[in-house]
C-alpha cells in the first residue's frame, strides 16, 4: 500500500514534470519573438498572477495557480530579513559561455551576502568546472548583485531559487552551460540532500544559465540539475530562517515572504 507521504511525493514529482513540459513549450515560442516582446510577456504573466509563483527549476513562471482562481490571502509571517543594500541590478547579457579560466585543481568558495545573512558555499570545481567558471565570471561582473531570490518551495520539494536578474523566473545571462556532475555520489535515490546548491534548467539537457536553487531539506528530484557545491552550516541556518517565514501563495510554491536579496555575490580561489 502506498503511504500518504509516498503519494504526496509522487504527486509533487508529477506536477514538477508537467511544469517542465509547459515551460519548454513556452520557451520555444519565446525564441521566435524579440527580447522586448519576451520581456513584456514576462511582466504580463507576473502582473496577472498578483503574487509570483514560479514553476519547475527552469526559469519560467507558470500560468495556473493564483491567477486562475481567487483565494483568501494566507497569513504572512514577519519578515526576518533586513532591507536590501542600495543599488540596482545590472542589465548584463552575453552571447556565449565565458572561456574556461578557473583552475580545475583548485578549491573555490562562493559567498552570497544576502539581506537574511551570509550563505557560504564550497564549490565543486573539479566535478563541475563549467558551472563554477560561469559563477566566477558572473559574480566578478556583479551580475547577481541586488537580485531577488524569487521562489521558495515548502511542500514535497524544499528549495530557495535565486539567480534571476529579472526576479520573475524568466531571466538569465544570455548563454547556457552544459550539465555536469549528474552522477555525484551525494545524489542517492533521486534525492538532492539538504545543503546542496544546484543549477536550474528548462528540463532539457544543457540549458542551465544563471538560476540556481539551494536545498534546505532533502528533496526528491530526478538527477537532471547540476549539483555544484555544498552550503555551509551557517548558510543552512539562514536558509531555514527564510523557509520558516513561508511563501506568498500558502500552497507550498511561490515568492518567499522573507525579503531575500543577494546584496553581493563573490567567488574566491582558496
N, C-alpha and C positions, 0 to 999 in steps of 0.2 A: 504494500500500500504506500502511496506517495504521501509524505508528510506535508503539513501546511507550509513549512519552511522551504522544502524542495519545490513545491508548487509555486510559491512566491518567486523563487529564483528562476524557475522555468519561465514564468510569465514575464519577468524582467528581461530575460535574455531574448524572448520572442519580440517584446516591444522594442528592444535595442536593435534587433535585426531589421524590423520593419522601418525603423527610423533611418537606418543605414541606407536602405533602398530608396526611401524618399529623398534623402539628401543628395545621393548621387544623381538621381533624375533631375533635381533642381540645379545641381552643378553643371550638368551638360547643357541645360537651357541657358544658364547664365553665361557660359563661354561664348555663346553666339551674340551676346549683347556687349556693348562697350562698357567701360568701367563706370561711367557716370550713371548709366541706366541701372547697372547692377547695384551700385551703392544706394540709389534711390529706392529700389525694391526692398533692400535690406531694411531701410528706415521704415518703409510702409509696414512690413511684417511686424517689426518691433512695436510700432505705434499701435497697430491693430490689436496686439496681444495685451497691451496695457502694462503687464509685468512680464519681462522676458523669461521664457522657459526654453532653454537650449535642447537640442536633440541629442543624437549619439555623438561620439567624440570625433566630429567630422567638420567642424567649422561652419555648420549651417543651423539655422533655427527652425523649429517645427511650426506647422500651421494649425495644428489642433491645440488642445489644452484650453487655457483660459480664454482664448479668443473665440472659441466656438460655443461656450456656454457660460452664462454669468453665474457667479457663486459668491458667497459671503467671504469677505476678506479674512484670511487667517490671522490669529493673534500673532503679533510680532514681538520677538524678544528684544531686549535692549541691545543696542549696537555696542559690542565690546571693543571696537577699534577706534583709532584716532582719525582726525581729518587728514586728507591727503596733503602731501607737500605741494608747494606752489609749482606750477609748471603745466605744460600741455604735452600730449602725445605727439611725437614727430611723425609726419606723413612720409614714411620711407618705404621704398619698394625697389626690388632688384629683379632682373630678368632671369638670372641663373644662380645656381648654388655657388657660394664662395669657394675659392680654391682651398684645398685641404692644407692647413698650415699648423694644426696642433701636433704636438709631439705624442704619438700614439703610445710611447713607452712611459710617458709621464703621468702623474696624477693631477687632476684638475678638480676644483671645487666651484660651486656656484652659490651665491647668496642672494636671496630675494628679500630686500629690505621693504617690508610691507607696512601698511597702516596698522596691522594687527600684531606685528612683531617680525623678527628676522626668521627666515626659513633657510637653513643651511643645507646644502646638498653635496654629497660626494659623487662625482660624475664617473661613469664607466667609459673612459676614453678608449681603452683597448677594444672593448666589445662593441662600442657604438661611436666610432671616430667621426663619421659624417655628421651625426646628430650633435655631438659635443662641439665639433668645429663650427657648426651653424650657430649654436648658442653663444659660443665665444665671439663670433663675428657680430651677431645681433646685439648682444649685451654691450660690446665695445662701441657700437654705433648709437647706443641709447634707445634702441628700438622698443624695449619693454618698459622703459621709464614712464610712469604715470598711467599705465594701462590697468584696467579693471579686471579682476577675476570674475568672469561673467556667469559662471554656472556652478551650482552646488547640488549634488545628488545625495539623498539621505534614505533611500529605500532600495534594497537589492544591490545597488552599486554605490559605493561610498567614496566620492571624489570631489575635489575642487578643481575646476578647469580655468585656465588662465592663458595668457599669451596672445590675445587678440587685440590689436591696436584699435579696432572699432568698438570693442566691448559688446558686440552683438552675437558673436559666434560665426561671423562671416568673413573675418579679416585674416590677413596673412602677410608674409614678406614678399610675395610676388613669385617665389620659386618653391619648388618642392625638393625633398631629400629622400633617399632610399630608406626602406625599412631595414632595421638592424636588430641583432641580438634577440630574435624571437624565440630562441631556444635557451634563453637564460635559465640557469639552474634554479632561480628563485620562483619561476613560474611552474607551479605544480598543480595538476588537476584543473587547469584553466582558471587559476586564481592569481590575481595580481595582489600580492600581500601588502598589508599596511606598511607605509614607509617607502613605497615605490613612486618614482616620477616617470611618466611615460608619455610618448607622443600621441596627440590626437591625429586622426586622418579621416578620409571620406568613406572608409570602408573598402576602398580599392587599394591595391598594392602601390607602395612608393608615392603616397600623396600627402605625407606629413609636411607641415610648413613651420609655423611658429607656435601654434597652440599645443598645450600640454596639459596633463592632469596629474594631480597629487593625490595619492591614495591614503586616506586616513583610517580606513578599516578594510580588512580583506574583502576583495570584490571579485565576483566570478565573471570573467570576460574571456572571449577567445584570444589566443596569443597572437594578436594582429597589430599590437601597438608597441612600438619600440620602447623597451624599458632602458633608461639611460642613466639612472642614478638612484641613490638611496638618501632619504631625508634624515636629518639629524634628530636626536631625541628632543632637543629644544624646539626644532621646527615642527615636530609632531604635536607638541603641546599647543603651538599656535594654530595648527590645522584643526585640532579638536575643539579649540575655543571657537573657531569660525563655524564649525559644524554644529556646535551646541546652540548657536544663535538661530539655526534653521534657514529655510529658503522661502522665497516670496509666495509661492503658489499654495503651500500647505499640502502638496501632493507628492513631495519627495524629489522634485526635479525643477529647479528654477534658479533665479538670481539669488545669491546669498543675502540674507538680511544684514549681515555684517558688511561694513564698508571696506571691502578688500581691494586695495590698490597697491600695485607694485611701485613704490616711490623710486627705487633704484635696483637694477639687476647688475651683478658683477660676476665675472668668471675669472678665476686666477689659477695659475700653474703652481702646484705645491713645491 
